[in-house]
Amino acid sequence: MALTGDVYDHNCPSRVIADHVTGRWGSLVLGKLLEGTLRFSALRREVRGVSEKMLAQTLQALERDGLVRRVVHPVIPPHVDYSLTEPGRQIALRIKGMFEWIEQNLPTLLAAQREYDDRRMANV
């Protein structure tokens, strides 16, 4: 019998994976790795604002979930590459679509934020 997920059930393990994928850093890392294999330092430069510790934790979680592949090359100093697995590529394509939608609709979204803020300030 196949296990099916239900992200709306707080006990379902799919929710933990959803958190890894949709969290601030997970989605950005997956989106950036869609462009190709990167080393840790290059990935940190590309995902501006992420700390070294948070990037390491994010990569470990995504690797554990089977979305990111970590390859250690036996050289000195150590050379580690990160890339997407096939499931990682599939979810990264969906994330890329979401990011593109946000970027294309940014003026409308920012206007909505301003209108909301103006309404809130009028009621203070």
N, C-alpha and C positions, 0 to 999 in steps of 0.2 A: 504494500500500500504506500503510495507516494505521500509525502508530507507536503501539505499546502500551508501557505502563510496567511496571516491576517494581521496587518500592521496596526489595525485599530484595537487589537487585543494586547493589553500591556504585558501579558505573559509570553507573547509570541517572540521567538528569536528574530523574526523578520524585522521587528521594530529596531533592534540594535543595529542591524545592517543598514536599515533606512537612515538611522541617525548618522552612521559613518558616511554614507553617500551624500546625504542632503545637508550635513553640517557645513558650516562656513568653510573650513579648510578642506574637507573631503571633496566637496563639489569642485573647488578651484583646482585641487591637485588632479582630479580625474579629467577635468577640462583641459588642463595644460598637457597632461600625458597623452591626450588624444593627438597632439601634434607630433609625438614621437618619443623615443627613449631619451631619458635625461639622467644625469648624475644628481646626487643629492644637492650639491652646491648650486648647480644650474637651476634646479627646481626651486630652491629657496630664493634665488634671484628673480625667477619668473613669477612666483606667487608672493608678491611684495606684501610685507607686513607680518608674515608668519615667522614665529620664532623657530630656532633650530629644534628645541624640545618639542614644540607642537607639531612641526613637520614630521619629525621622527615618529611620534605617537600616531599621527594620521596615517603615515605610510605603513606602519606595523598593523594597524587596524584593517586597512584596505588589503594588505597582503594576506592577513588571516582570513578575510572574507573571500579571498580568491579573485579579487579584482585587479590587484597589482602584482607584478612579478619583480622580484629582487634578484639580481644576478651579481655575485661577488667574483671579481676577476682576481686570480692569484698573482698579484703584483705588489710591489712596494713603491710608494704608499698604496694602500688598498684602493681599489677602483670598484665602485658599486653603481650599477645601472638600474633604473626603475622604468618599467614599461607596463602597458595594460595587457591583461589576459583577454581572451575573447569576451567573457562576460563583462569585464571592465570596459572594453571598447563599446559594447552594446549600451551600457548605462551612461558612459561618457557622451555618446552621441545624443542621448536624450537630454543630458545636462546642457550640452552645447546648444541644442534647440531652445531650451529655456533661457539660457543666457542671451542668445540672439534675439528672442522675443522681448526680453527686458530692455536690451539696448535699443531696439527699434521703437519701443513704446515709451522710452524714458521721458520725453517731454510731457506726455499725457500723465504718466505716473507722478512726475514732479509737480505738475499743476494740481493734481488731486491732493498731494501732501500739503501744498501751500494753502489750498482751500480748507482742508481739515484744520490746519494750524490756525488759520484766520478765524474759523468758527469757534475753536476752543478759546482763543484769546478774547473773542467778543463776549463769551459767557463767564469770564473771570471777574 
